[in-house]
Structures are given as structure tokens and as C-alpha cells.
Amino acid sequence: MAAQLTADGMWRLTYGDVYGLSREEYLKRLPQRYAEILPGHPQPDEYKIVAASPYKLQQRCAPSLRVGRFLLVADAGHLCNPL
């Protein structure tokens, strides 16, 4: 997922990667991953990283969205990352 945050060109990128690496390993992989997934295969001298926050993807869903006359809809029934 790529989303432009500001009019002057700041973007947020969210992508999946190998599970179980350390924070340092994820950050070391950033240039390689950006070159693989972004149009034009940008090199590190073509962008500036302002912040990077590796995190574990979590998706949760209520065991049942309906119990009797109660119904959970939309975000009340599940929680997931926009990725």
C-alpha cells in the first residue's frame, strides 16, 4: 500500500516482508525491498526515509458476528491492518 501524506511528496509505504527478522534486519532490507516493489526501482540516493516502523501484522475477528438479536458490523466485528 502506498499513500501520499503531504503535497510536497511525503509517502507512507506498507508492505509484507519475511516474518521473524530483527528490527535491524528489516531496516537493512529497506533499499532492496523498495527497489523490488516501487515503480522505477529507486535507489537509496533517490529518496529519504523519515521514519520506519516494522511491526507484526495482526488480524482478529470476533468468534461470531451474530448472537441472538445482537449483530456486530464493520469494524465492530473485526480488526485488521489495511495491508
PyMOL Python script that loads the backbone (N, CA, C, O; Angstrom):
from pymol import cmd

cmd.read_pdbstr("""\
ATOM      1  N   MET A   1       0.852  -1.159   0.000  1.00  0.00           N
ATOM      2  CA  MET A   1       0.000   0.000   0.000  1.00  0.00           C
ATOM      3  C   MET A   1       0.900   1.225   0.000  1.00  0.00           C
ATOM      4  O   MET A   1       1.869   1.294   0.757  1.00  0.00           O
ATOM      5  N   ALA A   2       0.587   2.164  -0.828  1.00  0.00           N
ATOM      6  CA  ALA A   2       1.306   3.433  -0.869  1.00  0.00           C
ATOM      7  C   ALA A   2       0.285   4.556  -0.787  1.00  0.00           C
ATOM      8  O   ALA A   2      -0.713   4.554  -1.508  1.00  0.00           O
ATOM      9  N   ALA A   3       0.538   5.509   0.089  1.00  0.00           N
ATOM     10  CA  ALA A   3      -0.372   6.636   0.254  1.00  0.00           C
ATOM     11  C   ALA A   3       0.431   7.917   0.401  1.00  0.00           C
ATOM     12  O   ALA A   3       1.354   7.989   1.212  1.00  0.00           O
ATOM     13  N   GLN A   4       0.080   8.926  -0.386  1.00  0.00           N
ATOM     14  CA  GLN A   4       0.756  10.211  -0.286  1.00  0.00           C
ATOM     15  C   GLN A   4       0.218  10.944   0.935  1.00  0.00           C
ATOM     16  O   GLN A   4      -0.992  11.122   1.077  1.00  0.00           O
ATOM     17  N   LEU A   5       1.129  11.375   1.827  1.00  0.00           N
ATOM     18  CA  LEU A   5       0.726  12.030   3.073  1.00  0.00           C
ATOM     19  C   LEU A   5       0.691  13.545   2.955  1.00  0.00           C
ATOM     20  O   LEU A   5      -0.163  14.198   3.555  1.00  0.00           O
ATOM     21  N   THR A   6       1.618  14.108   2.182  1.00  0.00           N
ATOM     22  CA  THR A   6       1.697  15.561   2.072  1.00  0.00           C
ATOM     23  C   THR A   6       1.811  15.969   0.617  1.00  0.00           C
ATOM     24  O   THR A   6       2.214  15.178  -0.235  1.00  0.00           O
ATOM     25  N   ALA A   7       1.452  17.218   0.343  1.00  0.00           N
ATOM     26  CA  ALA A   7       1.505  17.730  -1.026  1.00  0.00           C
ATOM     27  C   ALA A   7       2.940  17.865  -1.532  1.00  0.00           C
ATOM     28  O   ALA A   7       3.170  17.871  -2.741  1.00  0.00           O
ATOM     29  N   ASP A   8       3.915  17.975  -0.607  1.00  0.00           N
ATOM     30  CA  ASP A   8       5.310  18.134  -1.041  1.00  0.00           C
ATOM     31  C   ASP A   8       6.021  16.804  -1.280  1.00  0.00           C
ATOM     32  O   ASP A   8       7.238  16.783  -1.470  1.00  0.00           O
ATOM     33  N   GLY A   9       5.286  15.701  -1.274  1.00  0.00           N
ATOM     34  CA  GLY A   9       5.875  14.439  -1.707  1.00  0.00           C
ATOM     35  C   GLY A   9       6.211  13.416  -0.644  1.00  0.00           C
ATOM     36  O   GLY A   9       6.960  12.482  -0.931  1.00  0.00           O
ATOM     37  N   MET A  10       5.696  13.543   0.572  1.00  0.00           N
ATOM     38  CA  MET A  10       5.942  12.518   1.577  1.00  0.00           C
ATOM     39  C   MET A  10       4.922  11.392   1.401  1.00  0.00           C
ATOM     40  O   MET A  10       3.721  11.634   1.285  1.00  0.00           O
ATOM     41  N   TRP A  11       5.428  10.158   1.384  1.00  0.00           N
ATOM     42  CA  TRP A  11       4.590   8.980   1.193  1.00  0.00           C
ATOM     43  C   TRP A  11       4.725   8.037   2.371  1.00  0.00           C
ATOM     44  O   TRP A  11       5.737   8.038   3.071  1.00  0.00           O
ATOM     45  N   ARG A  12       3.702   7.240   2.580  1.00  0.00           N
ATOM     46  CA  ARG A  12       3.753   6.135   3.542  1.00  0.00           C
ATOM     47  C   ARG A  12       3.648   4.851   2.728  1.00  0.00           C
ATOM     48  O   ARG A  12       2.761   4.703   1.887  1.00  0.00           O
ATOM     49  N   LEU A  13       4.563   3.930   2.990  1.00  0.00           N
ATOM     50  CA  LEU A  13       4.565   2.639   2.308  1.00  0.00           C
ATOM     51  C   LEU A  13       4.362   1.542   3.330  1.00  0.00           C
ATOM     52  O   LEU A  13       5.009   1.528   4.378  1.00  0.00           O
ATOM     53  N   THR A  14       3.468   0.629   3.025  1.00  0.00           N
ATOM     54  CA  THR A  14       3.216  -0.535   3.857  1.00  0.00           C
ATOM     55  C   THR A  14       3.299  -1.757   2.963  1.00  0.00           C
ATOM     56  O   THR A  14       2.641  -1.820   1.924  1.00  0.00           O
ATOM     57  N   TYR A  15       4.103  -2.723   3.363  1.00  0.00           N
ATOM     58  CA  TYR A  15       4.264  -3.926   2.551  1.00  0.00           C
ATOM     59  C   TYR A  15       4.598  -5.110   3.451  1.00  0.00           C
ATOM     60  O   TYR A  15       5.050  -4.936   4.583  1.00  0.00           O
ATOM     61  N   GLY A  16       4.375  -6.296   2.942  1.00  0.00           N
ATOM     62  CA  GLY A  16       4.711  -7.510   3.677  1.00  0.00           C
ATOM     63  C   GLY A  16       6.158  -7.900   3.450  1.00  0.00           C
ATOM     64  O   GLY A  16       6.727  -7.618   2.396  1.00  0.00           O
ATOM     65  N   ASP A  17       6.744  -8.541   4.427  1.00  0.00           N
ATOM     66  CA  ASP A  17       8.124  -8.996   4.321  1.00  0.00           C
ATOM     67  C   ASP A  17       8.273 -10.320   5.064  1.00  0.00           C
ATOM     68  O   ASP A  17       7.298 -10.860   5.586  1.00  0.00           O
ATOM     69  N   VAL A  18       9.471 -10.825   5.108  1.00  0.00           N
ATOM     70  CA  VAL A  18       9.761 -12.090   5.770  1.00  0.00           C
ATOM     71  C   VAL A  18       9.475 -11.961   7.268  1.00  0.00           C
ATOM     72  O   VAL A  18       9.854 -10.966   7.887  1.00  0.00           O
ATOM     73  N   TYR A  19       8.815 -12.953   7.846  1.00  0.00           N
ATOM     74  CA  TYR A  19       8.499 -12.928   9.280  1.00  0.00           C
ATOM     75  C   TYR A  19       9.724 -13.329  10.096  1.00  0.00           C
ATOM     76  O   TYR A  19      10.501 -14.188   9.678  1.00  0.00           O
ATOM     77  N   GLY A  20       9.891 -12.709  11.249  1.00  0.00           N
ATOM     78  CA  GLY A  20      10.875 -13.151  12.226  1.00  0.00           C
ATOM     79  C   GLY A  20      12.218 -12.461  12.198  1.00  0.00           C
ATOM     80  O   GLY A  20      13.097 -12.816  12.983  1.00  0.00           O
ATOM     81  N   LEU A  21      12.416 -11.480  11.317  1.00  0.00           N
ATOM     82  CA  LEU A  21      13.686 -10.768  11.303  1.00  0.00           C
ATOM     83  C   LEU A  21      13.732  -9.753  12.444  1.00  0.00           C
ATOM     84  O   LEU A  21      12.694  -9.340  12.960  1.00  0.00           O
ATOM     85  N   SER A  22      14.931  -9.359  12.828  1.00  0.00           N
ATOM     86  CA  SER A  22      15.073  -8.316  13.844  1.00  0.00           C
ATOM     87  C   SER A  22      14.771  -6.957  13.208  1.00  0.00           C
ATOM     88  O   SER A  22      14.736  -6.833  11.984  1.00  0.00           O
ATOM     89  N   ARG A  23      14.555  -5.956  14.034  1.00  0.00           N
ATOM     90  CA  ARG A  23      14.306  -4.597  13.535  1.00  0.00           C
ATOM     91  C   ARG A  23      15.447  -4.150  12.628  1.00  0.00           C
ATOM     92  O   ARG A  23      15.216  -3.577  11.563  1.00  0.00           O
ATOM     93  N   GLU A  24      16.661  -4.411  13.050  1.00  0.00           N
ATOM     94  CA  GLU A  24      17.834  -4.011  12.276  1.00  0.00           C
ATOM     95  C   GLU A  24      17.860  -4.709  10.912  1.00  0.00           C
ATOM     96  O   GLU A  24      18.219  -4.100   9.904  1.00  0.00           O
ATOM     97  N   GLU A  25      17.480  -5.983  10.889  1.00  0.00           N
ATOM     98  CA  GLU A  25      17.446  -6.722   9.620  1.00  0.00           C
ATOM     99  C   GLU A  25      16.383  -6.157   8.680  1.00  0.00           C
ATOM    100  O   GLU A  25      16.616  -6.033   7.478  1.00  0.00           O
ATOM    101  N   TYR A  26      15.209  -5.812   9.231  1.00  0.00           N
ATOM    102  CA  TYR A  26      14.158  -5.208   8.398  1.00  0.00           C
ATOM    103  C   TYR A  26      14.646  -3.883   7.809  1.00  0.00           C
ATOM    104  O   TYR A  26      14.466  -3.625   6.619  1.00  0.00           O
ATOM    105  N   LEU A  27      15.260  -3.052   8.640  1.00  0.00           N
ATOM    106  CA  LEU A  27      15.720  -1.747   8.171  1.00  0.00           C
ATOM    107  C   LEU A  27      16.826  -1.891   7.135  1.00  0.00           C
ATOM    108  O   LEU A  27      16.892  -1.107   6.188  1.00  0.00           O
ATOM    109  N   LYS A  28      17.689  -2.875   7.301  1.00  0.00           N
ATOM    110  CA  LYS A  28      18.763  -3.117   6.337  1.00  0.00           C
ATOM    111  C   LYS A  28      18.199  -3.542   4.980  1.00  0.00           C
ATOM    112  O   LYS A  28      18.799  -3.260   3.942  1.00  0.00           O
ATOM    113  N   ARG A  29      17.044  -4.221   4.987  1.00  0.00           N
ATOM    114  CA  ARG A  29      16.404  -4.703   3.758  1.00  0.00           C
ATOM    115  C   ARG A  29      15.616  -3.624   3.015  1.00  0.00           C
ATOM    116  O   ARG A  29      15.232  -3.843   1.866  1.00  0.00           O
ATOM    117  N   LEU A  30      15.365  -2.476   3.629  1.00  0.00           N
ATOM    118  CA  LEU A  30      14.528  -1.443   3.009  1.00  0.00           C
ATOM    119  C   LEU A  30      14.965  -1.068   1.585  1.00  0.00           C
ATOM    120  O   LEU A  30      14.128  -1.093   0.682  1.00  0.00           O
ATOM    121  N   PRO A  31      16.235  -0.722   1.346  1.00  0.00           N
ATOM    122  CA  PRO A  31      16.610  -0.344  -0.023  1.00  0.00           C
ATOM    123  C   PRO A  31      16.323  -1.443  -1.050  1.00  0.00           C
ATOM    124  O   PRO A  31      15.846  -1.159  -2.148  1.00  0.00           O
ATOM    125  N   GLN A  32      16.607  -2.676  -0.696  1.00  0.00           N
ATOM    126  CA  GLN A  32      16.345  -3.801  -1.602  1.00  0.00           C
ATOM    127  C   GLN A  32      14.851  -3.947  -1.860  1.00  0.00           C
ATOM    128  O   GLN A  32      14.430  -4.116  -3.004  1.00  0.00           O
ATOM    129  N   ARG A  33      14.057  -3.884  -0.809  1.00  0.00           N
ATOM    130  CA  ARG A  33      12.603  -4.046  -0.954  1.00  0.00           C
ATOM    131  C   ARG A  33      12.004  -2.898  -1.764  1.00  0.00           C
ATOM    132  O   ARG A  33      11.156  -3.131  -2.625  1.00  0.00           O
ATOM    133  N   TYR A  34      12.438  -1.650  -1.497  1.00  0.00           N
ATOM    134  CA  TYR A  34      11.917  -0.510  -2.270  1.00  0.00           C
ATOM    135  C   TYR A  34      12.247  -0.679  -3.746  1.00  0.00           C
ATOM    136  O   TYR A  34      11.396  -0.434  -4.601  1.00  0.00           O
ATOM    137  N   ALA A  35      13.469  -1.095  -4.055  1.00  0.00           N
ATOM    138  CA  ALA A  35      13.865  -1.303  -5.451  1.00  0.00           C
ATOM    139  C   ALA A  35      13.032  -2.407  -6.101  1.00  0.00           C
ATOM    140  O   ALA A  35      12.771  -2.353  -7.303  1.00  0.00           O
ATOM    141  N   GLU A  36      12.615  -3.402  -5.328  1.00  0.00           N
ATOM    142  CA  GLU A  36      11.820  -4.515  -5.861  1.00  0.00           C
ATOM    143  C   GLU A  36      10.363  -4.139  -6.108  1.00  0.00           C
ATOM    144  O   GLU A  36       9.775  -4.554  -7.107  1.00  0.00           O
ATOM    145  N   ILE A  37       9.779  -3.357  -5.206  1.00  0.00           N
ATOM    146  CA  ILE A  37       8.330  -3.163  -5.257  1.00  0.00           C
ATOM    147  C   ILE A  37       7.879  -1.817  -5.808  1.00  0.00           C
ATOM    148  O   ILE A  37       6.724  -1.682  -6.212  1.00  0.00           O
ATOM    149  N   LEU A  38       8.755  -0.821  -5.837  1.00  0.00           N
ATOM    150  CA  LEU A  38       8.322   0.506  -6.283  1.00  0.00           C
ATOM    151  C   LEU A  38       8.609   0.725  -7.769  1.00  0.00           C
ATOM    152  O   LEU A  38       9.605   0.226  -8.294  1.00  0.00           O
ATOM    153  N   PRO A  39       7.737   1.467  -8.439  1.00  0.00           N
ATOM    154  CA  PRO A  39       7.965   1.768  -9.861  1.00  0.00           C
ATOM    155  C   PRO A  39       9.299   2.495 -10.057  1.00  0.00           C
ATOM    156  O   PRO A  39       9.660   3.363  -9.261  1.00  0.00           O
ATOM    157  N   GLY A  40      10.009   2.147 -11.090  1.00  0.00           N
ATOM    158  CA  GLY A  40      11.277   2.794 -11.385  1.00  0.00           C
ATOM    159  C   GLY A  40      12.457   2.228 -10.619  1.00  0.00           C
ATOM    160  O   GLY A  40      13.598   2.628 -10.851  1.00  0.00           O
ATOM    161  N   HIS A  41      12.197   1.305  -9.711  1.00  0.00           N
ATOM    162  CA  HIS A  41      13.248   0.655  -8.920  1.00  0.00           C
ATOM    163  C   HIS A  41      14.210   1.681  -8.306  1.00  0.00           C
ATOM    164  O   HIS A  41      15.404   1.668  -8.606  1.00  0.00           O
ATOM    165  N   PRO A  42      13.689   2.573  -7.443  1.00  0.00           N
ATOM    166  CA  PRO A  42      14.517   3.663  -6.912  1.00  0.00           C
ATOM    167  C   PRO A  42      15.693   3.157  -6.062  1.00  0.00           C
ATOM    168  O   PRO A  42      15.603   2.137  -5.378  1.00  0.00           O
ATOM    169  N   GLN A  43      16.775   3.897  -6.133  1.00  0.00           N
ATOM    170  CA  GLN A  43      17.969   3.609  -5.341  1.00  0.00           C
ATOM    171  C   GLN A  43      17.976   4.531  -4.124  1.00  0.00           C
ATOM    172  O   GLN A  43      17.308   5.565  -4.138  1.00  0.00           O
ATOM    173  N   PRO A  44      18.723   4.177  -3.065  1.00  0.00           N
ATOM    174  CA  PRO A  44      18.692   4.955  -1.814  1.00  0.00           C
ATOM    175  C   PRO A  44      19.002   6.444  -1.966  1.00  0.00           C
ATOM    176  O   PRO A  44      18.522   7.248  -1.166  1.00  0.00           O
ATOM    177  N   ASP A  45      19.775   6.823  -2.951  1.00  0.00           N
ATOM    178  CA  ASP A  45      20.075   8.248  -3.124  1.00  0.00           C
ATOM    179  C   ASP A  45      18.922   9.023  -3.774  1.00  0.00           C
ATOM    180  O   ASP A  45      19.018  10.237  -3.957  1.00  0.00           O
ATOM    181  N   GLU A  46      17.831   8.322  -4.123  1.00  0.00           N
ATOM    182  CA  GLU A  46      16.690   8.952  -4.769  1.00  0.00           C
ATOM    183  C   GLU A  46      15.531   9.232  -3.804  1.00  0.00           C
ATOM    184  O   GLU A  46      14.519   9.797  -4.219  1.00  0.00           O
ATOM    185  N   TYR A  47      15.653   8.856  -2.542  1.00  0.00           N
ATOM    186  CA  TYR A  47      14.600   9.107  -1.564  1.00  0.00           C
ATOM    187  C   TYR A  47      15.220   9.275  -0.180  1.00  0.00           C
ATOM    188  O   TYR A  47      16.380   8.933   0.049  1.00  0.00           O
ATOM    189  N   LYS A  48      14.423   9.804   0.725  1.00  0.00           N
ATOM    190  CA  LYS A  48      14.863   9.997   2.111  1.00  0.00           C
ATOM    191  C   LYS A  48      13.860   9.297   3.017  1.00  0.00           C
ATOM    192  O   LYS A  48      12.657   9.541   2.921  1.00  0.00           O
ATOM    193  N   ILE A  49      14.346   8.436   3.886  1.00  0.00           N
ATOM    194  CA  ILE A  49      13.469   7.763   4.846  1.00  0.00           C
ATOM    195  C   ILE A  49      13.379   8.634   6.094  1.00  0.00           C
ATOM    196  O   ILE A  49      14.388   8.921   6.740  1.00  0.00           O
ATOM    197  N   VAL A  50      12.170   9.046   6.422  1.00  0.00           N
ATOM    198  CA  VAL A  50      11.939   9.903   7.585  1.00  0.00           C
ATOM    199  C   VAL A  50      11.698   9.052   8.827  1.00  0.00           C
ATOM    200  O   VAL A  50      12.162   9.396   9.914  1.00  0.00           O
ATOM    201  N   ALA A  51      10.981   7.951   8.674  1.00  0.00           N
ATOM    202  CA  ALA A  51      10.692   7.051   9.793  1.00  0.00           C
ATOM    203  C   ALA A  51      10.409   5.665   9.231  1.00  0.00           C
ATOM    204  O   ALA A  51       9.885   5.523   8.126  1.00  0.00           O
ATOM    205  N   ALA A  52      10.760   4.661   9.997  1.00  0.00           N
ATOM    206  CA  ALA A  52      10.463   3.277   9.622  1.00  0.00           C
ATOM    207  C   ALA A  52      10.072   2.522  10.876  1.00  0.00           C
ATOM    208  O   ALA A  52      10.757   2.604  11.895  1.00  0.00           O
ATOM    209  N   SER A  53       8.977   1.790  10.805  1.00  0.00           N
ATOM    210  CA  SER A  53       8.458   1.086  11.975  1.00  0.00           C
ATOM    211  C   SER A  53       7.991  -0.317  11.606  1.00  0.00           C
ATOM    212  O   SER A  53       6.811  -0.514  11.313  1.00  0.00           O
ATOM    213  N   PRO A  54       8.889  -1.288  11.613  1.00  0.00           N
ATOM    214  CA  PRO A  54       8.440  -2.666  11.356  1.00  0.00           C
ATOM    215  C   PRO A  54       7.480  -3.113  12.455  1.00  0.00           C
ATOM    216  O   PRO A  54       7.681  -2.795  13.627  1.00  0.00           O
ATOM    217  N   TYR A  55       6.448  -3.841  12.081  1.00  0.00           N
ATOM    218  CA  TYR A  55       5.511  -4.357  13.081  1.00  0.00           C
ATOM    219  C   TYR A  55       4.914  -5.668  12.608  1.00  0.00           C
ATOM    220  O   TYR A  55       4.904  -5.985  11.418  1.00  0.00           O
ATOM    221  N   LYS A  56       4.424  -6.408  13.567  1.00  0.00           N
ATOM    222  CA  LYS A  56       3.804  -7.697  13.284  1.00  0.00           C
ATOM    223  C   LYS A  56       2.361  -7.472  12.856  1.00  0.00           C
ATOM    224  O   LYS A  56       1.592  -6.801  13.544  1.00  0.00           O
ATOM    225  N   LEU A  57       2.010  -8.037  11.722  1.00  0.00           N
ATOM    226  CA  LEU A  57       0.648  -7.941  11.226  1.00  0.00           C
ATOM    227  C   LEU A  57      -0.276  -8.765  12.117  1.00  0.00           C
ATOM    228  O   LEU A  57      -0.001  -9.930  12.402  1.00  0.00           O
ATOM    229  N   GLN A  58      -1.367  -8.153  12.551  1.00  0.00           N
ATOM    230  CA  GLN A  58      -2.348  -8.865  13.375  1.00  0.00           C
ATOM    231  C   GLN A  58      -3.720  -8.704  12.739  1.00  0.00           C
ATOM    232  O   GLN A  58      -4.104  -7.613  12.316  1.00  0.00           O
ATOM    233  N   GLN A  59      -4.434  -9.788  12.682  1.00  0.00           N
ATOM    234  CA  GLN A  59      -5.808  -9.743  12.227  1.00  0.00           C
ATOM    235  C   GLN A  59      -6.649 -10.529  13.224  1.00  0.00           C
ATOM    236  O   GLN A  59      -6.341 -11.671  13.563  1.00  0.00           O
ATOM    237  N   ARG A  60      -7.701  -9.897  13.677  1.00  0.00           N
ATOM    238  CA  ARG A  60      -8.567 -10.552  14.650  1.00  0.00           C
ATOM    239  C   ARG A  60     -10.020 -10.402  14.217  1.00  0.00           C
ATOM    240  O   ARG A  60     -10.421  -9.401  13.622  1.00  0.00           O
ATOM    241  N   CYS A  61     -10.776 -11.419  14.535  1.00  0.00           N
ATOM    242  CA  CYS A  61     -12.192 -11.402  14.189  1.00  0.00           C
ATOM    243  C   CYS A  61     -12.974 -11.987  15.360  1.00  0.00           C
ATOM    244  O   CYS A  61     -12.533 -12.949  15.989  1.00  0.00           O
ATOM    245  N   ALA A  62     -14.122 -11.411  15.646  1.00  0.00           N
ATOM    246  CA  ALA A  62     -14.975 -11.950  16.704  1.00  0.00           C
ATOM    247  C   ALA A  62     -15.366 -13.392  16.345  1.00  0.00           C
ATOM    248  O   ALA A  62     -15.538 -13.704  15.167  1.00  0.00           O
ATOM    249  N   PRO A  63     -15.506 -14.266  17.339  1.00  0.00           N
ATOM    250  CA  PRO A  63     -15.866 -15.658  17.051  1.00  0.00           C
ATOM    251  C   PRO A  63     -17.194 -15.776  16.309  1.00  0.00           C
ATOM    252  O   PRO A  63     -17.397 -16.703  15.525  1.00  0.00           O
ATOM    253  N   SER A  64     -18.083 -14.842  16.562  1.00  0.00           N
ATOM    254  CA  SER A  64     -19.372 -14.833  15.867  1.00  0.00           C
ATOM    255  C   SER A  64     -19.787 -13.379  15.672  1.00  0.00           C
ATOM    256  O   SER A  64     -19.659 -12.572  16.593  1.00  0.00           O
ATOM    257  N   LEU A  65     -20.274 -13.042  14.500  1.00  0.00           N
ATOM    258  CA  LEU A  65     -20.732 -11.673  14.260  1.00  0.00           C
ATOM    259  C   LEU A  65     -22.192 -11.483  14.639  1.00  0.00           C
ATOM    260  O   LEU A  65     -22.698 -10.361  14.681  1.00  0.00           O
ATOM    261  N   ARG A  66     -22.865 -12.607  14.917  1.00  0.00           N
ATOM    262  CA  ARG A  66     -24.262 -12.523  15.339  1.00  0.00           C
ATOM    263  C   ARG A  66     -24.516 -13.516  16.466  1.00  0.00           C
ATOM    264  O   ARG A  66     -24.210 -14.703  16.356  1.00  0.00           O
ATOM    265  N   VAL A  67     -25.084 -12.997  17.552  1.00  0.00           N
ATOM    266  CA  VAL A  67     -25.508 -13.831  18.680  1.00  0.00           C
ATOM    267  C   VAL A  67     -26.892 -13.344  19.082  1.00  0.00           C
ATOM    268  O   VAL A  67     -27.049 -12.228  19.578  1.00  0.00           O
ATOM    269  N   GLY A  68     -27.883 -14.180  18.868  1.00  0.00           N
ATOM    270  CA  GLY A  68     -29.265 -13.777  19.168  1.00  0.00           C
ATOM    271  C   GLY A  68     -29.654 -12.562  18.353  1.00  0.00           C
ATOM    272  O   GLY A  68     -29.543 -12.555  17.127  1.00  0.00           O
ATOM    273  N   ARG A  69     -30.114 -11.528  19.054  1.00  0.00           N
ATOM    274  CA  ARG A  69     -30.546 -10.322  18.340  1.00  0.00           C
ATOM    275  C   ARG A  69     -29.438  -9.276  18.215  1.00  0.00           C
ATOM    276  O   ARG A  69     -29.686  -8.162  17.755  1.00  0.00           O
ATOM    277  N   PHE A  70     -28.206  -9.634  18.627  1.00  0.00           N
ATOM    278  CA  PHE A  70     -27.073  -8.706  18.540  1.00  0.00           C
ATOM    279  C   PHE A  70     -26.226  -9.018  17.310  1.00  0.00           C
ATOM    280  O   PHE A  70     -25.920 -10.175  17.022  1.00  0.00           O
ATOM    281  N   LEU A  71     -25.855  -7.960  16.592  1.00  0.00           N
ATOM    282  CA  LEU A  71     -25.092  -8.107  15.365  1.00  0.00           C
ATOM    283  C   LEU A  71     -23.909  -7.135  15.397  1.00  0.00           C
ATOM    284  O   LEU A  71     -24.080  -5.939  15.633  1.00  0.00           O
ATOM    285  N   LEU A  72     -22.723  -7.662  15.159  1.00  0.00           N
ATOM    286  CA  LEU A  72     -21.536  -6.819  15.028  1.00  0.00           C
ATOM    287  C   LEU A  72     -21.300  -6.573  13.545  1.00  0.00           C
ATOM    288  O   LEU A  72     -21.286  -7.512  12.749  1.00  0.00           O
ATOM    289  N   VAL A  73     -21.117  -5.322  13.180  1.00  0.00           N
ATOM    290  CA  VAL A  73     -20.890  -4.996  11.767  1.00  0.00           C
ATOM    291  C   VAL A  73     -19.627  -4.147  11.629  1.00  0.00           C
ATOM    292  O   VAL A  73     -19.202  -3.468  12.564  1.00  0.00           O
ATOM    293  N   ALA A  74     -19.052  -4.208  10.446  1.00  0.00           N
ATOM    294  CA  ALA A  74     -17.874  -3.412  10.086  1.00  0.00           C
ATOM    295  C   ALA A  74     -16.765  -3.601  11.113  1.00  0.00           C
ATOM    296  O   ALA A  74     -16.455  -4.733  11.487  1.00  0.00           O
ATOM    297  N   ASP A  75     -16.165  -2.510  11.573  1.00  0.00           N
ATOM    298  CA  ASP A  75     -15.015  -2.606  12.470  1.00  0.00           C
ATOM    299  C   ASP A  75     -15.367  -3.114  13.865  1.00  0.00           C
ATOM    300  O   ASP A  75     -14.468  -3.438  14.642  1.00  0.00           O
ATOM    301  N   ALA A  76     -16.635  -3.189  14.194  1.00  0.00           N
ATOM    302  CA  ALA A  76     -17.016  -3.760  15.489  1.00  0.00           C
ATOM    303  C   ALA A  76     -16.783  -5.267  15.512  1.00  0.00           C
ATOM    304  O   ALA A  76     -16.625  -5.852  16.584  1.00  0.00           O
ATOM    305  N   GLY A  77     -16.761  -5.893  14.351  1.00  0.00           N
ATOM    306  CA  GLY A  77     -16.609  -7.349  14.287  1.00  0.00           C
ATOM    307  C   GLY A  77     -15.213  -7.823  13.973  1.00  0.00           C
ATOM    308  O   GLY A  77     -14.898  -8.996  14.174  1.00  0.00           O
ATOM    309  N   HIS A  78     -14.367  -6.935  13.485  1.00  0.00           N
ATOM    310  CA  HIS A  78     -13.020  -7.375  13.120  1.00  0.00           C
ATOM    311  C   HIS A  78     -12.018  -6.237  13.272  1.00  0.00           C
ATOM    312  O   HIS A  78     -12.383  -5.063  13.327  1.00  0.00           O
ATOM    313  N   LEU A  79     -10.770  -6.610  13.337  1.00  0.00           N
ATOM    314  CA  LEU A  79      -9.676  -5.661  13.391  1.00  0.00           C
ATOM    315  C   LEU A  79      -8.598  -6.181  12.470  1.00  0.00           C
ATOM    316  O   LEU A  79      -8.118  -7.299  12.652  1.00  0.00           O
ATOM    317  N   CYS A  80      -8.217  -5.412  11.507  1.00  0.00           N
ATOM    318  CA  CYS A  80      -7.140  -5.856  10.621  1.00  0.00           C
ATOM    319  C   CYS A  80      -6.371  -4.667  10.075  1.00  0.00           C
ATOM    320  O   CYS A  80      -6.881  -3.548  10.023  1.00  0.00           O
ATOM    321  N   ASN A  81      -5.169  -4.921   9.680  1.00  0.00           N
ATOM    322  CA  ASN A  81      -4.277  -3.925   9.095  1.00  0.00           C
ATOM    323  C   ASN A  81      -4.769  -3.600   7.693  1.00  0.00           C
ATOM    324  O   ASN A  81      -5.299  -4.478   7.013  1.00  0.00           O
ATOM    325  N   PRO A  82      -4.603  -2.342   7.239  1.00  0.00           N
ATOM    326  CA  PRO A  82      -5.053  -2.003   5.885  1.00  0.00           C
ATOM    327  C   PRO A  82      -4.282  -2.707   4.777  1.00  0.00           C
ATOM    328  O   PRO A  82      -4.724  -2.712   3.628  1.00  0.00           O
ATOM    329  N   LEU A  83      -3.142  -3.299   5.100  1.00  0.00           N
ATOM    330  CA  LEU A  83      -2.380  -4.045   4.094  1.00  0.00           C
ATOM    331  C   LEU A  83      -3.209  -5.201   3.594  1.00  0.00           C
ATOM    332  O   LEU A  83      -2.756  -5.962   2.740  1.00  0.00           O
TER     333      LEU A  83
END
""", "prot")
cmd.dss("prot")
cmd.show_as("cartoon", "prot")
cmd.util.cbc("prot")
cmd.orient("prot")
